Amino acid sequence: MLAQAPKQLGNLRHLELRRMFQYVYPYRWRLSLALLCLAISSGIGLVMPLAIRNLVETVKDASSTAALDKVAIGLMGVFIAQMVFNYIQGYFLTYVGERAVADLRIEVYSHLQRLSLAFFSERRVGELTSRVTNDVTVIQGIGTNAVAAFLQNGITFIGSFIMMINLSWQLTAITLLLIPLLIVLAIIYGRRIRNMSTEVQDRMAEASSVLEETISGVRIVQSFAREPYEVERFSGAIEHAFSASMRRTKTRAQFVPIVSFSGFGALVFVLWFGGRQVLNGTMQLGDLIAFLLYAAVIAGSLGTFTSLYSQLQEALGSTARVFGILDTAPEIASKTNAINLPPIEGEIYLEDVSFNYGEAATPVLSNINLKVEPGEVMAIVGPSGSGKSTLVNLIPRFYDVTAGRITVDGFDIRDVDLPSLRSQIGIVPQETLLFSGTIADNIRYGNLDAPMEAVIEAAKAANAHEFISNFEGGYESIVGERGIKLSGGQRQRVAIARALLKNPRILILDEATSAMDSESEGLVQEALERLMQGRTTFVIAHRLSTVKNATRIAVIEAGKVTELGSHSELLAQAGTYARLYQLQFETNESAGSVLTEY
């Protein structure tokens, strides 16, 4: 088993390399043209030492400058031709590399959009951002550039080796003694660099996570005057990344002098041995110069190969992380033969539903049986952690039930096409997220094809038109990242307008009026009443102004429905709901006050 591990690891790396280059394949013709020009340029480069040899011999033997002029002009022509081919191959290689990396980033991002909430709940945003940016950038460094460098240096290495044999097989044999040493060094140091590069990327991902958290929560940071603490926390993450990077740099720095010293030592010995041959008359001075130039080309090629090897080891860590995301299958996905859900009436039936997160032993929901008729408003109340939000998250299949089933108009939601289900469900959460665009763009998110007239009508119905019109830019006003330029009540009304424009048959209101001032709550509540008309609605609320007007109210405690009925029916039962209702009025006579135990 252990003996097979290195082989399996090698096969895995080979597979990762093949997967990387599949993103280049669609642009293979441009790549082929670039590589052809590169091969021609490399071939031209092999002529340069011979041209210089001829120049030296001409200077030594010529009695006039005519021959010297001819050789110099020819040398310049070779140089110009090489520049032209270098330009062509450089342009197309850059195009293919940038295009392939853009495709990879888009694919990773698209795949992230399909992954379930459970995936994101176990990972930090900064970590995922680092995968899409930093790791893909590392991969870019060895994509087409690595192929080009390998081909170019392969041609120059083989061509120079052949030329060196023709010039002096003795000197060639001396030069070749260096190659095995360089290969061994490349393997040893390459493995160390790969492991260290993985650590560097992991540390940078941690720093990105801290950055994402603190920028998103800058209000909290500043309100607690924790700027120095967060600077220290971010500095610590950066210092860890710096230390890991310096360890990698130290290893690279050790590798380069060893290679350089070995190469320089071999060059000195070749120069000494070749110089003796020139003095003995067994070798021409021009041949020695050409040989040294070819030896320098081979040394450069070997240096590039070792550098490519270390870069490859570094990139393999990044490819493992990037492809690890791509290989993560969505936990929630449509079946192969999923039914396209037709326009629904809105009947929802939770039948013996139980649910727990992952391998958790304690279920969050246990044997929930709840049938909601089309157009009915079902309020869900219960203490924090009782499973209220979990219950409504099961309806759009953000999670799948552990036991039992949920049907919409008689269709098991696991059997229907996921987009066709979610397209008929609207959600207004407690913490509204707006995207960094205009107000109109955020409202139109509910229906991307909606004309401006429909956007305005939705805003009016959501009591948002007045405050939007007061902005200098009106509907084209930028809301800022996460809607930071708007107040909480304004963001909530934009979210309601967004839901209105979507026109869903099922509506989920997850504490949509909590933590608002009285004026904002009144405007939002009025907008919600319009939004709920004719729709099957689930309302999670702490405010009795919403709860008491519901068709029915379900009290959930410890993951179970303990009471179910209308406001008046539950009061008559004199149970938990009635006790809390009475407690509320003893605390505050306002019917809109908070259920303090919830």
Residue, then its C-alpha position, 0 to 999 in steps of 0.5 A: m500500500l505504502a509503496q503504491a503511494p508515490k505512484q498514485l501521487g504521480n498519477l494525480r499530478h499528471l491528471e491535474l496537469r492534463r486538466m490545466f491544459q484542457y482550458v488551453y485546448p479551445y485555443r489550440w490553433r492560436l497556440s500552435l501558431a505561437l509555438l511554430c513561431l517560437a520554434i522558428s525563433s529558437g532555431i534562428g537563435l541557434v545560428m547566432p553562435l555560428a554567425i559570431r564564430n564566422l565574425v571572429e574568424t573573418v576579423k582574424d583572417a580578412s584583409s579587407t572590411a568587405a567580408l566583415d561588413k557582409v557577416a555583420i549585415g547577415l548577423m543583423g538580419v538574423f536578429i531582426a528575423q528573430m525579433v519578428f517571430n518573438y513578437i508573434q509568439g509572444y502576442f498569441l501566447t499571452y492571448v491564449g494564457e489570459r483567455a484560458v485563465a479567464d475561462l478557469r476563473i469563470e468556471v470556478y465562479s459558476h461552480l461556486q454558484r451551484l454549491s449548497l449553503a452547507f458548503f459555504s457555511e463550512r468555509r470563509v469567504g476570504e478563503l474562497t476568494s483567494r482560490v479564485t484569485n491568488d491560486v488561479t494566478v499561480i496556475q496562470g504562471i505555468g500554463t501556456n508560458a510553461v509550454a512555451a518555455f519548455l519547447q523553446n528551451g528544449i529546442t535550444f538545448i537539443g540544438s546546442f548539444i548537437m552543435m557542441i558535439n560537432l565543435s568538440w566532443q571532448l568539451t561536450a563530455i565535460t559539460l554533460l557531467l554537470i547535468p545529473l547533478l542539476i537534475v537531482l538538485a531540482i527534484i530535491y528542492g522542487r519538492r520542498i518548494r511545492n510544500m512551502s508554496t502550499e503553505v504560503q497560499d494557505r496563509m494568504a487565504e487566511a489573511s484574505s478571510v480576515l480582510e473580508e470579515t473586517i471590511s464587511g463588518v467595518r461598522i462593528v469594528q469602529s463602533f467597538a473601537r477595535e481598529p487596533y485589534e483588527v490591524e493587529r489580527f490582520s498584521g499577524a496573518i500577513e506576518h505568517a504569510f510573510s514568514a512562509s514566503m521567506r522560508r520558500t525564498k530561502t530555499r530558492a535562494q539556496f538552490v540558485p547559487i548552487v546551480s550557478f556555482s556548478g555551471f560557472g565551475a564547469l564553464v571555467f574548466v571548459l574554458w581552460f581545457g578549450g584554451r589549451q586546445v586553441l594554443n595547441g592548434t587543435m581547435q580554432l578560436g572561433d570554434l571555442i567561442a561558439f562552443l562557449l556560447y552554446a554551453a551558455v545556452i545549455a546552461g540557461s536552458l537547464g536553469t530554465f528547466t529547474s525554474l520551471y520544475s520549481q514553478l510546477q511544484e508550486a502550481l500543483g498545490s494551487t491546482a489541487r485547491v482550485f480543482g478541489i472546488l470544481d470536484t465538490a459536487p453540489e449537495i442540492a441539485s436537480k435529478t437527471n429526470a427532474i420534473n419542470l414545476p409548472p406554475i403553482e397554486g402554492e399548497i405546501y405540505l411538510e410531511d413527517v419532516s425531520f432534519n439535522y445538520g451533517e452528522a449532528a446527533t441532535p435533530v434540529l427538526s423532528n416529525i414536523n407535519l404542517k399543511v399550508e393552503p394556497g394563499e394562507v399566511m403561516a406565522i412561525v414563532g419560537p425561541s432562538g435555535s428552535g428551528k424556525s429558519t431551518l424549517v423555511n430554508l427547507i422549502p426552497r431546498f437550500y437543504d434537503v430533509t433528513a426524513g419525510r418529504i415536502t411537497v408543493d402542489g403535490f410535487d415532491i420538491r426533490d423530484v422537480d427541477l431546482p430553478s423551476l422551484r426557486s423561481q416561484i419562491g420569494i424571500v425577504p430576509q432579516e438582513t437584506l443584502l443589496f448588490s453594489g449597483t444602482i437601486a434600479d438594478n437591485i429591484r430588477y434582480g427580481n426580474l431581469d427583463a422588467p421594464m423601468e415602468a414595472v420597477i417603479e410600480a414595484a417600488k411604489a407598492a413597497n413604499a420605496h418610490e418616495f425616498i428613491s425619488n429624493f436621491e439626486g440620482g433617483y433610481e440610478s443612485i449607487v447603493g454601495e457594497r451590500g447597500i451600505k448607503l441606504s438605511g436598514g428600512q430603505r434596504q428592506r423596502v428595496a428588497i420587498a420591491r425586488a420580491l414584488l417584481k419577481n411575483p412569486r407564488i410562495l413567500i418567505l419573510d424571515e423576521a423582515t421587520s425586526a430591529m427597525d424604528s416605528e416609522s420604518e416598521g410601519l412603512v415596511q409592514e404596509a409594504l409586506e401586507r401588499l406583498m403577501q396578498g394572494r400568496t402562500t406566505f411563511v412569516i418568521a416574526h417576533r412582532l405581534s403586529t405580523v403574527k396576530n394577523a396571520t391565518r394560522i400560527a405555529v409554535i415551534e419548540a425544540g424542533k417540534v410544533t407544539e401549538l398550531g392555530s389562529h391567534s384567537e385559537l391559541l389564546a383560547q388554548a392558554g398555552t405557550y403562545a397565550r402566556l407570551y402574549q400576556l407577558q408582552f402586554e404586561t411589559n409593553e402595551s404596544a401590540g407591536s412590541v417584541l416577544t421578549e423570550y423569542 
